[in-house]
Amino acid sequence: MLRREIGPLVGGEDKLAFDVLNGRMMVLPTADEVSADDVCSAVARTGMTAAEWRPGQQEDRDADRHRRLQVWLTSLSGASLLAGFVAHVWLAGGISEAIRLLGGHDGQALPWPEATAYAAAIALGVRYVLPKAWFAARRLRPDINMLMVIAVAGAIGIGEWFEAASVAFLFALSLTLESWSVGRARRAISALLDLAPPTARVTSDDGSEVEVRAAEVAVGTRFVVRPGERIPLDGRVVAGASSVNQAPITGESVPVPKDVGGEVFAGTINGDGALEIESTRAAEDTTLARIIRMVEDAQGRRAQAEQWVEKFARIYTPAVILLAIAVFLLPPLAFGASWAYWFYSALVLLVIACPCALVISTPVSIVAALAAAARQGVLIKGGVFIEAPSRATALAFDKTGTLTRGEPAVVGVVPLNGHTEAELLERAAALEARSAHPLARAVIDYATQRGITARPADRVQMLQGKGVTGTFQGEAFWLGSHRYLIERGQEDDRATEQAEAFEREGKTVVAIGNDRHVCGLLAVADTVRPGAADALGLLRAIGVEHLVMLTGDNRTTAAAIAREVGIDEVHAELLPEDKVAMVEQLVDKYGAVAMVGDGVNDAPAMARATFGIAMGAAGSDAAIETADIALMTDDLAKLPWLIRHSKHTLAVIRQNIAFALGVKAIFVVLTFAGFATLWGAIAADVGASLLVVMNALRLLRSRTAAPQRTASTGETMAAGGLTHGH
């Protein structure tokens, strides 16, 4: 509607872009010169309102009031419809008699309680449809809104108030759900801003510190970040050393050591050392801010695609109206038939043409599919995303937290110089006992699993960015990275060979030693999720041809994980914008591409992909909200189930649409032949609705149940069919 009305003003419909997520229409730079007032006036002619948007302004409060009012009107419409039906049952004397008299009361006038309730349901339901229908009628451009109003009016004209009220409520409900989902997504994207602190602790020339709004900090300003705090702005370390958890931005699986000259990002988390940082980007240009803009831009590009219903309505709506007019006019004019009879027949056609079965069939199919998916731990955010997996030809995976657990774990122990594994773990656990560093927790957890507990070491001293020293059982020991081992000058041939072998496999080396020699090495790595390789094998078996890894981690680690799980296309050391660019390339190359991830850094790529899938149990809120589908149990075995379920759902939807339209086509023929009756039309419409609903409910008893893992053996087994309940 907006494209048709605004397009001529700006030089064509292709000069407009729409950001559904933020409720914005953009006039592209290539458009003809046009004023904002002219655009707003043109929008007003469609029955909608518009205002010029300016950067930095807050979301229009009128939009929130509009959504709340829409919810209230739809709820009241449904309540009025229910009240009318209850009144009908009471006045008819029972449910069976009420069903028989659903179209009226044996020729009697509709009792005023029913009429009042149904009229209220209709008036409340068409509140937001009428302006658009009126615009379509004035422009002679019939659309689904116009057809809905005509269908409602036609049903009222022949006394079918219940049918009219039902159609009005169902259509209002679909519009309300769409508005609610868009508003929720908008709020989720806005919440990304909370990752970066609103203030920065700026240092002055005399060494004092002052809290300043991050948005007011100029490039080149120095600020301090204390241990455990989030970094407010992108910058470069000028003093101090620490480790920084960069997972929200780069997806790296372990904190990254930072010292003088190191680059840091807004929204990342400082470790155990204080840092003095010099700002390199303004608040509106940080990596995190660019992530937010990329999510919005990607959502806007996706929103340009027209929905199937809109395309179908362009043909179906005018065709139905023309047929109704033909049924009313042609027989009396051509054959001198009764005007009253064929007027009645035209109204019958309007009733049967009312898209009630169509309106019901697809949503019920989707709701049933969503319910079945939810029972399997798969959260799908709407019907369009239930169909999308069936067309996927390629899946792009983030590594950390998606293919892997996202937490470092000890994966190798190599005692050296006559020491045992137990001795090595005991000393490592003692030195790390009071540390909150992820690598320390990995060491302690591994020692605990093997029944090794140690009293914390004495005189423990942290070496920023290097390791830790302390005294255990009266002897001094040190623990640190391979780089620290080299710095101490204590490495020998065997330690060097083993450390380099671990690093080639993408593992982090932790060395333990004393003043005499190296006691041994620990290898720490982010481990692959159980069943990941099996899940990816099943994806290939059901037709997903291309499995790709997109990660911010280093190439060595990425290649090692890819070999283990069976991915043959790897792109590593990517920032969020690099992931978006890679996804765009994959979409151009393969068509339907899904992005599977768990972090904020994955959100833009998810939004740019054909559809996004988030690891919901441990994933970030931004990733979950941006994604179209969330795996709430973080089980990759749900992915092949999801694709099979999607294909099954799409088949049921196609069956329902074909059946609903087929029934209507038959009654069109019967109407032209003069055999259709009002009761026949109503029975056919209700019958078709019931049948498509029954067909849709088959999706609740999913025959493509997801594989589940037994707690004791880890073996895979098929889940039984779901029980159909109410």
Secondary structure as the mmCIF struct_conf table of DSSP 4:
data_model
#
loop_
_struct_conf.conf_type_id
_struct_conf.id
_struct_conf.beg_label_comp_id
_struct_conf.beg_label_asym_id
_struct_conf.beg_label_seq_id
_struct_conf.end_label_comp_id
_struct_conf.end_label_asym_id
_struct_conf.end_label_seq_id
HELX_RH_AL_P HELX_RH_AL_P1 LEU A 2 VAL A 10
TURN_TY1_P TURN_TY1_P1 GLY A 11 GLY A 11
BEND BEND1 GLY A 12 GLY A 12
HELX_RH_3T_P HELX_RH_3T_P1 GLU A 13 LYS A 15
STRN STRN1 LEU A 16 ASP A 19
TURN_TY1_P TURN_TY1_P2 VAL A 20 GLY A 23
STRN STRN2 ARG A 24 VAL A 27
TURN_TY1_P TURN_TY1_P3 PRO A 29 THR A 30
BEND BEND2 ALA A 31 ALA A 31
HELX_LH_PP_P HELX_LH_PP_P1 ASP A 32 GLU A 33
HELX_RH_AL_P HELX_RH_AL_P2 ALA A 36 ALA A 44
TURN_TY1_P TURN_TY1_P4 ARG A 45 GLY A 47
TURN_TY1_P TURN_TY1_P5 PRO A 55 GLY A 56
HELX_LH_PP_P HELX_LH_PP_P2 GLN A 57 ASP A 60
HELX_RH_AL_P HELX_RH_AL_P3 ARG A 61 ALA A 92
TURN_TY1_P TURN_TY1_P6 GLY A 93 GLY A 93
BEND BEND3 GLY A 94 GLY A 94
HELX_RH_AL_P HELX_RH_AL_P4 ILE A 95 ARG A 100
TURN_TY1_P TURN_TY1_P7 LEU A 101 GLY A 103
STRN STRN3 HIS A 105 HIS A 105
TURN_TY1_P TURN_TY1_P8 ASP A 106 GLY A 107
STRN STRN4 GLN A 108 GLN A 108
HELX_LH_PP_P HELX_LH_PP_P3 ALA A 109 PRO A 111
HELX_RH_AL_P HELX_RH_AL_P5 TRP A 112 GLY A 125
TURN_TY1_P TURN_TY1_P9 VAL A 126 VAL A 129
HELX_RH_AL_P HELX_RH_AL_P6 LEU A 130 ARG A 138
TURN_TY1_P TURN_TY1_P10 ARG A 139 LEU A 140
HELX_RH_AL_P HELX_RH_AL_P7 ILE A 144 GLY A 157
TURN_TY1_P TURN_TY1_P11 ILE A 158 GLY A 159
HELX_RH_AL_P HELX_RH_AL_P8 TRP A 161 SER A 190
HELX_RH_3T_P HELX_RH_3T_P2 ALA A 191 LEU A 195
BEND BEND4 ALA A 196 ALA A 196
BEND BEND5 PRO A 198 PRO A 198
STRN STRN5 THR A 199 THR A 203
TURN_TY1_P TURN_TY1_P12 ASP A 205 ASP A 206
BEND BEND6 GLY A 207 GLY A 207
STRN STRN6 GLU A 209 ARG A 213
HELX_RH_3T_P HELX_RH_3T_P3 ALA A 214 GLU A 216
HELX_LH_PP_P HELX_LH_PP_P4 VAL A 217 ALA A 218
TURN_TY1_P TURN_TY1_P13 VAL A 219 GLY A 220
STRN STRN7 ARG A 222 VAL A 225
TURN_TY1_P TURN_TY1_P14 PRO A 227 GLY A 228
HELX_LH_PP_P HELX_LH_PP_P5 GLU A 229 GLU A 229
STRN STRN8 ARG A 230 ARG A 230
HELX_LH_PP_P HELX_LH_PP_P6 ILE A 231 ILE A 231
BEND BEND7 LEU A 233 LEU A 233
STRN STRN9 GLY A 235 GLY A 240
STRN STRN10 SER A 242 ASN A 245
HELX_RH_AL_P HELX_RH_AL_P9 ALA A 247 THR A 250
BEND BEND8 SER A 253 VAL A 254
HELX_LH_PP_P HELX_LH_PP_P7 PRO A 255 PRO A 255
STRN STRN11 VAL A 256 LYS A 258
TURN_TY1_P TURN_TY1_P15 VAL A 260 GLY A 261
STRN STRN12 GLU A 263 VAL A 264
TURN_TY1_P TURN_TY1_P16 ALA A 266 GLY A 267
STRN STRN13 ILE A 269 ASN A 270
BEND BEND9 ASP A 272 GLY A 273
STRN STRN14 LEU A 275 SER A 279
BEND BEND10 ARG A 281 ARG A 281
HELX_RH_3T_P HELX_RH_3T_P4 ALA A 283 ASP A 285
BEND BEND11 THR A 286 THR A 286
HELX_RH_AL_P HELX_RH_AL_P10 THR A 287 ARG A 302
TURN_TY1_P TURN_TY1_P17 ALA A 303 GLN A 304
BEND BEND12 ALA A 305 ALA A 305
HELX_LH_PP_P HELX_LH_PP_P8 GLU A 306 GLN A 307
HELX_RH_AL_P HELX_RH_AL_P11 TRP A 308 PHE A 335
HELX_RH_AL_P HELX_RH_AL_P12 TRP A 339 ALA A 353
BEND BEND13 CYS A 354 CYS A 354
TURN_TY1_P TURN_TY1_P18 PRO A 355 PRO A 355
HELX_RH_AL_P HELX_RH_AL_P13 CYS A 356 ARG A 375
TURN_TY1_P TURN_TY1_P19 GLN A 376 GLY A 377
STRN STRN15 VAL A 378 ILE A 380
BEND BEND14 GLY A 382 GLY A 382
HELX_RH_AL_P HELX_RH_AL_P14 GLY A 383 GLU A 387
HELX_RH_3T_P HELX_RH_3T_P5 ALA A 388 ARG A 391
STRN STRN16 ALA A 394 PHE A 397
HELX_RH_PI_P HELX_RH_PI_P1 LYS A 399 LEU A 403
STRN STRN17 THR A 404 PRO A 415
TURN_TY1_P TURN_TY1_P20 ASN A 417 GLY A 418
HELX_RH_AL_P HELX_RH_AL_P15 GLU A 421 GLU A 432
TURN_TY1_P TURN_TY1_P21 ALA A 433 ARG A 434
HELX_RH_AL_P HELX_RH_AL_P16 PRO A 438 GLN A 449
TURN_TY1_P TURN_TY1_P22 ARG A 450 GLY A 451
HELX_LH_PP_P HELX_LH_PP_P9 ARG A 455 ALA A 457
STRN STRN18 ASP A 458 LEU A 463
TURN_TY1_P TURN_TY1_P23 GLN A 464 LYS A 466
STRN STRN19 GLY A 467 PHE A 472
TURN_TY1_P TURN_TY1_P24 GLN A 473 GLY A 474
STRN STRN20 GLU A 475 SER A 481
HELX_RH_AL_P HELX_RH_AL_P17 HIS A 482 ARG A 488
TURN_TY1_P TURN_TY1_P25 GLY A 489 GLY A 489
HELX_RH_AL_P HELX_RH_AL_P18 ASP A 493 ARG A 504
TURN_TY1_P TURN_TY1_P26 GLU A 505 GLY A 506
HELX_LH_PP_P HELX_LH_PP_P10 LYS A 507 LYS A 507
STRN STRN21 THR A 508 GLY A 513
BEND BEND15 ASP A 515 ARG A 516
STRN STRN22 VAL A 518 VAL A 528
HELX_LH_PP_P HELX_LH_PP_P11 ARG A 529 ARG A 529
TURN_TY1_P TURN_TY1_P27 PRO A 530 GLY A 531
HELX_RH_AL_P HELX_RH_AL_P19 ALA A 532 ALA A 541
TURN_TY1_P TURN_TY1_P28 ILE A 542 GLY A 543
STRN STRN23 HIS A 546 LEU A 550
BEND BEND16 GLY A 552 ASP A 553
HELX_RH_AL_P HELX_RH_AL_P20 ARG A 555 VAL A 565
TURN_TY1_P TURN_TY1_P29 GLY A 566 GLY A 566
STRN STRN24 GLU A 569 HIS A 571
BEND BEND17 GLU A 573 GLU A 573
HELX_RH_AL_P HELX_RH_AL_P21 PRO A 576 TYR A 590
BEND BEND18 GLY A 591 ALA A 592
STRN STRN25 VAL A 593 GLY A 597
BEND BEND19 GLY A 599 GLY A 599
HELX_RH_3T_P HELX_RH_3T_P6 VAL A 600 ASP A 602
HELX_RH_AL_P HELX_RH_AL_P22 ALA A 603 ARG A 608
BEND BEND20 ALA A 609 THR A 610
STRN STRN26 PHE A 611 MET A 615
TURN_TY1_P TURN_TY1_P30 GLY A 616 ALA A 618
BEND BEND21 GLY A 619 GLY A 619
HELX_RH_AL_P HELX_RH_AL_P23 ASP A 621 THR A 626
BEND BEND22 ALA A 627 ASP A 628
STRN STRN27 ILE A 629 LEU A 631
TURN_TY1_P TURN_TY1_P31 MET A 632 THR A 633
TURN_TY1_P TURN_TY1_P32 LEU A 636 ALA A 637
HELX_RH_AL_P HELX_RH_AL_P24 LYS A 638 ALA A 673
TURN_TY1_P TURN_TY1_P33 GLY A 674 GLY A 674
HELX_RH_AL_P HELX_RH_AL_P25 LEU A 678 LEU A 697
HELX_RH_3T_P HELX_RH_3T_P7 ARG A 698 LEU A 700
BEND BEND23 ARG A 701 ARG A 701
BEND BEND24 ARG A 703 THR A 704
HELX_LH_PP_P HELX_LH_PP_P12 ALA A 705 ALA A 706
STRN STRN28 PRO A 707 ARG A 709
TURN_TY1_P TURN_TY1_P34 ALA A 711 THR A 713
STRN STRN29 THR A 716 ALA A 718
HELX_LH_PP_P HELX_LH_PP_P13 ALA A 719 HIS A 724
#
